[in-house]
Amino acid sequence: TTQARNKWYNRKMESALREAEYACSLAMQKGFPYPQEELEQIWKEVLLYQFHDIIPGSSIKRVYDESLARYELLLKHTRAIMQEAYAALSVSVGEDTPALVYNSLAFDRQAYIQLDGQEYKVKVPAFGYTAVSAENLQKDFHVRAEKNRISNGKLTLTFAEDGAVSSLYDEENRRECLRAPSNRFPVYYDNGNAWDIDIYYSEKAPEYMKLVSSRAYVEGSCAVMEQEYRHGASVLRQKIRLQEDSRKAVFETEADWNEYARMLRAEFNFDLLCNEVTCGIQFGHLKRPTHQNTTWDMAKYEICAQKWADLSQPDYGVTLMTDSKYGHNAVGSMLGLNLLRSTGWPGAYADQAHHRFTYAIYPHTGDQVDAQVWEAAEDMAHPLTVSGTRVTKEALSGQFMCLHCPHIMVEALKKQEDGNGLILRLYEAAGGSSQGSLSFNLPVRSVKQVNLLERLDGADCETGELALEENSVALSFKPFEIKTLLIEW
C-alpha cells in the first residue's frame, strides 16, 4: 500500500501500454509504422520502476519524487501513441471518419460515451469497434437520487447519517448485500515501516473520518452521492456512482492526506458466509482463509490482490474491485481495502499528498467463476477508447478477431520482437479446462504456438504450427494455462 501514487501510475502505465500495443498492432496491418523502439524504451523505464525497492514503496523520498515526474511524462507519451494508432485505424474504416469506440478485451462491452455534452449508449464487440451514431443518443434515464439514497433499478444504496452505506440492496435478486454499515473510513495508528504492518494494529480502536457534507443528485446516466470527510488536517472527497444498467457501485475518491503514522482503510461487511476470499492475481486467482484458526492463517492478516477480491458462497457473492490498490484484509464476511499508509521510513512523508483512486462493489449470483468477475475487473482496468468526435447517422461496427473459448482472457497483442508477425498472449482465468476457437477477420497466413520468448524451440511448453481452417484455429487450455501465439499475415 505504501507510496500509493507510485502504484497508481504503475497500474495506469500497464494498462496504457497494453492498449497502445493493441492499437499499434492492428493499425500496422493498415500500413501504420509500429513504434517498436519507442514502446521498448517506455517498457524498460516502467520495468526499472518495478525494481523491488521502488514498486513496494520501500525506497527513499528522492526516488519517488523523480519517478513520479517521469511517470507523468511516460503516461502522456504512451497515450499519445495509442491515440495516434487508433486514429490511423479509424481512417481505414472510411474516408468520412466517425467517432469510433474501441474494445481491446475478449468479451463484448457496453458503455455510455459523452460527446458534445450528450450521452450515447454503445455496445462494442470483443476485439472490435462501434461508431457513435445518432440512434445511440440517450436522453431518458431511470436512475434516482434522494437525500440519503441512490438507485439505478438494479442496485439501491442507502446512506446513514455518518455517511456510511447502511444498505446495498440488489433489486434484481431481491437481496440485501450488507450485514452492517460499510464504507466507513477507519484511521488506525500505524507505527510500522514501509515493509511491515503490526499484526495487532486493529486491537487499538481506530478513529473515523467524519462526514462534513453530502448531496445526492442525478448527472446524466448516473445517480451520484457526493460526500466530504475530514480527519485532522486531511480531507477525503468521494463520488459514489450508480450508472444506468450497471451492477457496479463505483466509488471515485480524492484525498488530501496529511497525517503521519496513520493508516486509512475502507471496510465492507457483507451478508455472506465465507471461509475463503478469492484474490485476483496475474493470469488467474488464488484463495486465502478468512479465519485465524492456525498461526499460518493469522499471518495472513494483510493479503494482496490484483484488481479484485471476492467473497462468495455457493449462490451469491460480492466482488471488491480497485484501479490501483493491492492491500486487503478479509475476516469472516468483512472485506477491507488498505487505502493509504503514511509511514516515516525509509521514505519521509510517504503518502502525505494528493491522491485519486477508484474502487467498486459488484454483487453477483453464484460464485466468482459463475459470475466471471475477472471480466468486470478488466472492464474497470481497461476503459473503452474513443477516437474521433463526429457522430454518424448510421450504425457501424466490426471485429478484428473473435474468441469462442469460455473463461479465456487476452493479456497482450503486440508486434513480434524479431519479426513482423503479431504476438497474442492468452490465459485460462477460471482454473478449469477450456476448449474453443479463435477466428480472424483479417487474412492470416499461419498461427503458431510459441513460448514466452516467442520461440518455437521451447522445452517448457507445447509449440508448433496450429491447423488453420477458414481463418480459424482450435484452442485447448488446461487450468490457468498461458498460451502465446505467433500470427503471421
N, C-alpha and C positions, 0 to 999 in steps of 0.2 A: 504493500500500500504506500509506503514512504516514497516521497518525490512524485506526487500524483501527476503533475504536469508532464513530467518526462514519460510516464506510462501512457498518458493521453496521446501525446504526439507519436509515440511508438505504434499504438494501435491505429491511429489515423494514417500513418505512413504505410503500414502493412496493407491497409485497405486501399489506399490511393495507388500504391504500386501494383497491386493485383489488378485494379481497374484499368490502369494505364497500359499494362502488358496485354490485357484482353483487347482493349480498343485498338492498340497498335498492331496486334496480330491479325485482326480482321481487316483493318484498313490496309495492311501490307498486301492482302490479296487483291486490292483495288489500285495498287501502284503507290501507296504511301510508303516512304522510306522509313523502315523500322529504326528507331533511335537506340540501337543496342549499346553503344558506348555511353550515352547519357544515362540510360537506365542502370547500367552496370556500376557507374560511379556513384549514383544515388544509393543503390543497394549496398555497396561497400561501406558507405558512410553510416547508413542505418545499422548495418551489422556491427560496425565499430561501437555504436551506442548501445548495442545489445551485449557488450562485454560484461562479464559477470559482476563487476563493481559498479557499473553505470545503471543498467536496467533494473536491478533490485532496489536501487535507491541508497546504496551504501558508499557513495563517493563523496568527496568534499564539495563545498558550495561552488567553487570555481568551475568544476566540471559541468554542473547543471546550468550555470549562467551561460557558459559557452555552447553547450549542446542545445539548449532551448532556442538560442538565437539562430543556430544552424538549422534546427528542425523547422522553424517558421519558413525559412527560405526554401528548404527541400520540399516542404509540402506544397508551397506555391508552384515550384518548378514542376513537380510531379503532376499536379492537377492541370497545369497548362499543357503538358504533353498529352494528357488524357483528352482534354477538350479539343486540341488540335487534331488528334486522331479521329475522334468521333465526328468532328466537322467534316473531315475528308471522307469518312464513311457515309455521312448523310448526303453529301453531294452525289455519291454514286447511286443513291436511291432514285434521284430525279433532278432535273435542272432547276425546277422551282421548289427548292428545298423547304419542306415544312419543319416545324419543331418535332424532333423525334425523341422518344423516351426509350433508353436502352436498358436491358436487363442482362447482366452478366452471370446470373446464377442459374442453377439446373432445374428450377421449377418456375411455373407461371406466377406472376405477381400483380397486385392491384394497388393503386395509389391515387391520391389527389394531388394534381400538379397545378401550381399557381403561375399564370401568365397574364400580365397586364391587369392585375387586380382581380382576375376571375379564377375560379377553380374548375378544373376539368378532371373527371374520373376516367382513368385509363387502366386497361388491362394489357399487360405486356407478357408475351410468351417467353418461355425459357430460352436463353441464348438468342434473344430476338429484340425486336423494336416495334414500337407503335407510334403512329403520328398523332399529335394532339389535334383533334378535329372538332368542329363546331358542335357536332352531335354529342360530344363528351361533356359539354358545358353543364355544370350543376349549380342550381340556384336554391333549390328547396332541400333543406337538411332536417333530420329528425332528432338532432341532439338537443339536450335540455340542460339548463343551468339555473339553479336556485341558490338561496343563501348558503345552505350547507350541503348541497347535493348536486352532482353532475351525472348525466346519463346519456347513453347513445342507443338504447334499445337492446343492446347485448349485455352491457355491464352498467351497474349503478354504484357510484361511490358516495358514501355519506360521511360527513366530517364532524368530529367532536369539537367542543368549544376550544380545546387547546390545539386544534389543527390536525390532530391525528385522524387517520382513516378508521372510523368506527365500524364501517360496514363496506364490504366489497361483495355485491350481490350479482350472481350470474343469472341474468334474466332468461337466457335460453334454456338453461338446465335447472332453473328454479332452486338455486343452491347458494347458501352463504359461504363465502370462502374464508372468512376470518373468525378466529376464536376469541381474539382480544384486540383492542385498538392497536393500530400498526402505523408504520411510517412516522414514528416519533424519532427524535434525534438525540439519543443519549451521548453525553460528553464524559468520557472516562479519563481518570488520571492515568497517565502513561509515562512512566519514567524509564522506559526501555530505550535501546538504541535503534539504529536503522534496521538491524538484523532481527531483533527479538522483541516479542511482546510477553510480558509477565503472565504466566499461566493462571495466576489468581487475580488478574486485573478486575474481573467482573464481581469479585466479592466485596469490593468497595462500591457502595451505591453511586450511580452516576448522577450528575446534574443533567438537566434537559434544556435544549434551546427553547426559548419562549416565543410563542406566536405573538406578533405585534400588529399584523394586519392580514386581511384576506378578502378576496372578492371573487365571485363566480360570474362568468359571462360566456356568451357564445361568440366564437371567432370563426366564421365560415363553416367549415365541416367539422369543427372541434368544439366540444364543451370543455371549458377551462376553469380550473380552480387555481387562482394565483395567491400565493402566501409569502409572507416575510417573517423570518425568525431572527432572534438575536440572542447572543450569549457573550458576556464580557465585551470585548472590543470587536466581535465578529458578527457578520450578517450572512444569512442564507436566504436566497430567494428561489422559489420553486413554482413552476407552472405544471400542473397535473392535467394531462390532456386525455380526453376520450374522443377519438375520431369516428366519424360515421363509418359503419360497417366493420369496425375493428374490435377484436377481442383482447387488445392490449391496453392497459393503463400506463401511460408514459409519464415519467417524472423528469422534466427538464430542469436542471439545477445550476445555479450560480452561487458561489460562496466567496466572500472576502474573509479569509481566515487569518486571525492574528493572535491565536493562543499558543502558549508554549507548554510542552509536556502534556498534551491532551490528545485524545483520540475520538474522532467523530464517527458515529455509526448510524445506519438506518436498520430497523428491525421490523419483521413481519411475522405475525402469529397466525398461522393458517389452521383451519379446522380439518386436519388430516391426521392419520395415524401412520407414521413412517419410522422405520428403524434405520433407514439409509437415505442419504442425499446423493443424487446423481450429479456429477460435476462435468461440465464440458471441458475437454482438452483438445489440443490439436489432433486432427484425424480420429476423433471419437469421443468417448466419455468413460468415466470410472465412478465407482460407488464408494462412499465413505460412511461410517456409522454416525448416527445422531444421538448416541448414548455414550456413557463413560463407564462401561462395565469392567474394563481392564485398563491397565496402565498404558497399553498401546492405544486404546480408544481415547484416553484422557489426553494423550499427546497431540491429538487432532482437534484441539480446542479452537485452532485457527486453521482453515483449509484454503486451498487455492482452487479457482475455477476460471476457465477462459470463456468469456462471452455469456455463459449461462450456468445456472444451478437449479435443480428441480427436486421438489418434494412431491411424491406421488404414492397413492395407494392404488389397488387394482382398478378401481372405477373412475378415479378422478385425481387431478394433481394441479399444481401451480408452479410455473417457472419464473425465476427471477433472472432477468437479462440486464446486461450492462454494456456500455460502449467503451469503458476504459478502466474498470475496477476488477481486481483479482482476489482480494482478501475477503473471505466469507467465514461465517460460523453457523453451525446447524445443531440445535439442541432440541430434541423432540420434534415438535411441529413449528418451532421458531427457526426462521431462516434470516440471517443478518448479513449486511454488507458493510465492509470497512471503507469509509469514505475518505478520511484524512487522518494522518498521523504527524504531529508537529514535534518530532524528536530533535534533540540538540546535538547529536553526534552520530557519525563523523561530519555530516553536512549541517552547518549552522543555519538556523531559520528554516528548516525543512518544512515545506507546505504552508508557510506563512506568506500567503499570496492570494491572488485572484484565481479562482478555479471555475471551470464549467464541465459538467458531465451529465450523463443521462442514464437512467435505469428504467426498467419496465416490468410490470407484472402481467403474466399471461396464464389465465386459468384455462384448463382444458379437460376434456373427458379422456378416460383411460390413463395409462402411464406415459412416460416420456417417449417411448417408442411408438405407441399408438398415435400420439399427437405429433410425432416428428418435430419435436420442439427445436431441434437444431435449425430447421428451416426458418422459424420465426426469429431466432437469434441471428442467423446470417442475413436475413432481410433487414434487421436493425443495423448490422455492421456494415452492410454494403447497400446504401440507398440507390434507388434508380437514378440514372443520369440523364439530364435533359440537354439536348444540343439544338440550338436554334430557338426562334421566338415566334415564327409565323404559324398561326392556326390555320389548318387546312379545312376545306369544306367536306371532303370525303374521307372515310375511314381508310387507313393504310397500316398494314403490319406485315411482319415477316420474321423468319427464323434462319439463323446461320447453320444450326445443327440441332438435333433433338435426341435427348437421352431417355430411353424407355427402360429404366432399371431401378426398382424400388430401393430407397434408402441410400442411393449413391449421390455423393456431392462432388462438385468440381472445385478444386483448390486453386488451380492455375491454368491459364492458357497463355503461352509465351513463345517467342521465337526460339528455335533450336540454337544452342550455343555455338556449335561448329557446323553450321549448315543453314539452309533456307527453309527447312520444314518447321512445323509447329509442334510444340510440346503441350500435351494435355494431361494434367495430373488429377486423378480421381481417387476417392476412398469410400469405403463402406462405413456408414455412420451409426448404424443401429446395433452392431455387434452380432449380426447373423449373416447367413449366406444370401447371395442375391444373384439373379441371372436376368439378362435383358439384352438390349441392343443400343448402339449409337449410330445415328444416321446423319448424313451431311447434306446440306442444300447447296454446297459448292462442289465442283468436280474434284474428286480425290483420287490420286494415283495409287497410294498404298498407305496402310496403317500397320505400324509395328509396335509391339510391346518391348520397352527398353527398361533399363534400371534407372535409379535416381541420377546417375551420372550421364544419362541419355545414351548409353551404350548397349549394344546387343550381346556383349560377351559377359554379362553379369552372372556370377555363380550364386548370388543371394536371392534371385527371383527368376521366374519364368520369363524368357524373352523369345522373340521371334515374330515373324510376319503373321498378321491375322487375315483370315479369309474375308475378302471384300466382295459383297454381293449387293448389287443395286445401290451402291454408295452407302452401304451399311455394314457394320461388323457386330458380331455377337460377343458379349462380355459375361464373365462369371467371376464373382467375388467371394472370398472367404471372409469371416468376421473381421472387421476393422482393416481389411486388406487395402494397401495403397497400390495403385497401378499408374504407370507412366506410359503414355502412348506418343509415338512419333508419327505425325501426319504429314505426308508428302503430297504436294498438289501437282 
